Each structure stands twice: as C-alpha cells, then as structure tokens.
Amino acid sequence: MTWDILIGCAVIVIARIGDVSLGTMRTVAVVSGHRGLAWLFGLLEVIIWVFAVSAVIAHIRTEPAYGVAFAVGAATGNYVGVTLQRWLPFGDQVVRIFTRKGTVLFEDLRSKDFGVTEFQGGGRDGPVSMLFVQVRRARAALVVRAARKLDPGCFYTIDDIRVANTAINNSLPTSTQS
C-alpha cells in the first residue's frame, strides 16, 4: 500500500467521521425544533458525503481499502456523533429524582434557583418523593450532582424535552381562540 492510498484512506475516514457526526447532530436539531441548525448540519453532511462516496466509487475496483476506510469512518462517526450530541448546548431536559430525602433536596435545589416540582409517591420500600426539574441541557449535570451529594442513594432519570409549555406569568390570556 502506497502513501497516496494511506493518505486517501485517512481522508475518507475523517470525512466519514465528519458527515456521520453531522448527521447525528442534524437529527438532534430536527427533534429539538432547531430548523436552521438542522438545515446547516444537513447541508454540510451531504457535501462531505458526496465527496467521500465519489472518492470510494472512483477507486473501489483498484483499491478495496477505500471501501474499508469508508466503513471505519462511518462506524467511528456514529461514536463521535453520539458523544458530541451530549455536549450540544441546545435543548431542555427533565431530571426526575426519586428520593427519600425529598424536602431537603427540594429546598436545596430551590436555593440554587432550579425550578422544582415535588410529588409524593410510594416505592417498593415505602414512601418516596419524586422531584421534577426542567433545565437547559448544560445544567442537568448540576442537578444530578446536587441530588447525589445530599442523597447518594437517589434514583434519577434524564430525558430530552421536545416541547414544553412554560408559563411566563400566572395570568390567563386576554383573548380566546375559537
């Protein structure tokens, strides 16, 4: 294998990592309702893909390593894309915390300016509090850290929020739709 082929394979791997990662971010943008970002990610994704696939098709008969590089880049791009998705700054999440120290944790999170809603429930071992906290994606880890600090045994889940109705104030609209 010559240096030209090795460099070609490396470029194809890097291109595929880029376009598959952009595809993952495009999907997140679509689901989150960020149309402009979805458009931009999709445009870049397809431009990179067209050049990568054309390089592979042009050389696949004489150099099958290009096809392997294409596959390696796609597989790695999935891994990189999912990793990048965790770091994307947009989107809201809901952190649900199930704890036996609900009142203490509720007050602690409120003192840190998190909007928290508390529900009482029952679990396998008795009463539990369920705390729901809606936050920007970047702040979800702060909620979990605060919860684990006060109750290392708490159970929590984190989910993305596609749409949420947030009341700016407690007044009703002045007009109604028919």
C-alpha positions as MATLAB code, in Angstrom:
seq = 'MTWDILIGCAVIVIARIGDVSLGTMRTVAVVSGHRGLAWLFGLLEVIIWVFAVSAVIAHIRTEPAYGVAFAVGAATGNYVGVTLQRWLPFGDQVVRIFTRKGTVLFEDLRSKDFGVTEFQGGGRDGPVSMLFVQVRRARAALVVRAARKLDPGCFYTIDDIRVANTAINNSLPTSTQS';
ca = [
       0.000    0.000    0.000;
       1.448    3.359   -1.053;
       1.474    6.627    0.881;
      -1.087    8.038   -1.552;
      -3.514    5.230   -0.731;
      -2.902    5.569    3.024;
      -3.495    9.316    2.874;
      -6.599    8.743    0.726;
      -7.942    6.242    3.254;
      -7.231    8.647    6.135;
      -9.064   11.450    4.348;
     -12.054    9.160    3.717;
     -12.138    8.062    7.380;
     -12.002   11.688    8.558;
     -14.663   12.739    6.047;
     -16.995    9.939    7.151;
     -16.468   10.758   10.815;
     -17.441   14.320    9.926;
     -20.515   13.574    7.855;
     -21.922   10.883   10.172;
     -21.339   13.113   13.212;
     -23.094   15.972   11.438;
     -25.957   13.588   10.658;
     -26.338   12.803   14.349;
     -26.318   16.492   15.245;
     -28.796   17.205   12.422;
     -31.171   14.615   13.876;
     -30.916   16.191   17.330;
     -31.552   19.633   15.825;
     -34.624   18.332   13.963;
     -36.052   16.683   17.076;
     -35.365   19.829   19.126;
     -37.088   22.023   16.551;
     -33.956   23.951   15.503;
     -34.729   24.159   11.793;
     -31.863   26.489   10.882;
     -29.240   24.321   12.533;
     -30.798   21.189   11.039;
     -30.530   22.770    7.591;
     -26.897   23.779    8.109;
     -25.863   20.403    9.541;
     -27.671   18.616    6.698;
     -26.015   20.762    4.033;
     -22.522   20.148    5.409;
     -23.245   16.457    5.956;
     -24.296   15.844    2.364;
     -21.468   17.894    0.833;
     -18.895   15.857    2.747;
     -20.709   12.589    1.971;
     -20.826   13.273   -1.789;
     -17.080   13.846   -1.979;
     -16.259   10.851    0.241;
     -18.504    8.422   -1.617;
     -17.290    9.658   -5.016;
     -13.663    9.019   -3.967;
     -14.561    5.495   -2.884;
     -16.552    4.703   -6.032;
     -13.779    6.049   -8.262;
     -11.169    3.751   -6.680;
     -13.046    0.745   -5.260;
     -12.063   -1.645   -8.087;
      -8.354   -0.970   -7.798;
      -8.158   -0.266   -4.080;
     -10.700   -2.005   -1.815;
      -9.059   -0.349    1.212;
     -11.073    2.755    0.339;
     -14.278    0.828    0.990;
     -12.954   -0.375    4.338;
     -11.927    3.197    5.209;
     -15.450    4.344    4.325;
     -16.951    1.782    6.717;
     -14.447    2.516    9.512;
     -15.199    6.234    9.216;
     -18.964    5.629    9.333;
     -18.727    3.420   12.435;
     -16.413    5.875   14.181;
     -18.660    8.760   13.131;
     -21.566    7.166   14.989;
     -19.499    7.026   18.167;
     -18.227   10.597   17.768;
     -21.691   11.899   16.847;
     -23.338   10.429   19.937;
     -20.518   11.830   22.083;
     -20.888   15.301   20.532;
     -24.653   15.174   20.983;
     -24.170   15.063   24.740;
     -22.260   18.341   24.568;
     -24.667   20.248   22.345;
     -25.800   23.341   24.205;
     -29.360   23.492   22.942;
     -32.423   21.783   24.251;
     -34.148   21.320   27.571;
     -34.139   18.230   29.709;
     -36.192   16.995   32.609;
     -34.371   15.433   35.527;
     -36.598   13.142   37.583;
     -35.237   12.340   41.007;
     -36.731    9.664   43.255;
     -35.551   10.124   46.833;
     -36.382    9.557   50.480;
     -34.936   12.990   51.286;
     -37.408   14.956   49.205;
     -37.925   18.006   51.412;
     -34.203   18.586   51.985;
     -33.355   18.065   48.325;
     -36.308   20.181   47.182;
     -35.163   23.117   49.328;
     -31.537   22.716   48.253;
     -32.413   22.755   44.557;
     -34.738   25.740   45.033;
     -31.954   27.628   46.828;
     -29.797   27.039   43.742;
     -32.502   28.635   41.529;
     -33.731   25.421   39.938;
     -37.444   25.143   39.247;
     -38.509   22.011   41.103;
     -41.867   20.293   41.383;
     -42.305   17.702   44.119;
     -44.722   14.783   44.170;
     -45.251   12.202   46.875;
     -45.310    8.584   45.855;
     -44.733    5.083   47.040;
     -41.946    2.715   46.134;
     -41.030   -0.859   46.927;
     -39.629    0.145   50.317;
     -42.155    2.805   51.278;
     -42.816    6.499   50.633;
     -40.626    8.456   48.224;
     -40.560   11.967   46.845;
     -40.412   12.496   43.121;
     -38.744   15.721   42.099;
     -39.080   17.002   38.540;
     -36.586   19.642   37.403;
     -36.681   21.186   33.915;
     -33.319   22.650   32.907;
     -31.212   23.550   29.903;
     -29.138   20.551   28.813;
     -25.922   22.105   30.137;
     -27.358   22.366   33.667;
     -28.688   18.796   34.030;
     -25.368   17.551   35.433;
     -25.519   20.235   38.141;
     -28.919   18.957   39.275;
     -27.676   15.372   39.412;
     -24.537   16.390   41.320;
     -26.606   18.300   43.897;
     -29.017   15.366   44.290;
     -26.231   12.795   44.688;
     -24.466   14.997   47.232;
     -27.498   15.075   49.537;
     -28.787   11.589   48.739;
     -26.188    9.246   47.236;
     -28.844    6.532   47.058;
     -31.345    8.510   44.996;
     -32.531    7.229   41.641;
     -32.740    9.649   38.725;
     -33.578    9.720   35.048;
     -32.865   12.403   32.457;
     -34.927   12.850   29.307;
     -34.889   15.350   26.477;
     -37.874   17.673   26.201;
     -39.084   18.379   22.704;
     -41.848   20.819   23.613;
     -42.788   22.389   26.931;
     -45.372   24.966   27.857;
     -43.795   27.371   30.299;
     -45.979   29.972   31.957;
     -44.298   33.388   31.913;
     -46.771   34.668   34.486;
     -49.823   33.277   36.176;
     -52.351   35.350   34.253;
     -54.693   33.896   31.660;
     -54.632   35.138   28.064;
     -56.829   38.158   27.462;
     -58.351   36.681   24.311;
     -59.537   33.227   23.408;
     -59.268   31.417   20.124;
     -62.363   29.903   18.573;
];
